[in-house]
Amino acid sequence: MTTTAIRAKVHKYIDEADTKVLEVVYQLLEVYRRSNSSLLTNEQQKEVLKRSALYKAGKIKGYSIAEARKLVKQRQSS
């Protein structure tokens, strides 16, 4: 489902919701806004941005999940 479709459904539910539902949704959004503005610390965010820039510049290689699993298995059996 696209973001636009989800947004339209949520708007429809909100438009038809009673006060209790609106209060719950509001509280949920407030908790999310306060605690999940980022799941990473500032240092972790900086590291992700640094590694992303290195990857885009071709200075480091990324691995698919399958490649990473294969590498881990190889190292465990060594």
Secondary structure as the mmCIF struct_conf table of DSSP 4:
data_model
#
loop_
_struct_conf.conf_type_id
_struct_conf.id
_struct_conf.beg_label_comp_id
_struct_conf.beg_label_asym_id
_struct_conf.beg_label_seq_id
_struct_conf.end_label_comp_id
_struct_conf.end_label_asym_id
_struct_conf.end_label_seq_id
HELX_RH_AL_P HELX_RH_AL_P1 THR A 3 GLU A 16
HELX_RH_AL_P HELX_RH_AL_P2 THR A 19 SER A 35
BEND BEND1 SER A 37 SER A 37
BEND BEND2 LEU A 39 LEU A 40
HELX_RH_AL_P HELX_RH_AL_P3 ASN A 42 LYS A 56
TURN_TY1_P TURN_TY1_P1 ALA A 57 GLY A 58
BEND BEND3 LYS A 59 ILE A 60
HELX_RH_AL_P HELX_RH_AL_P4 ILE A 65 SER A 77
#
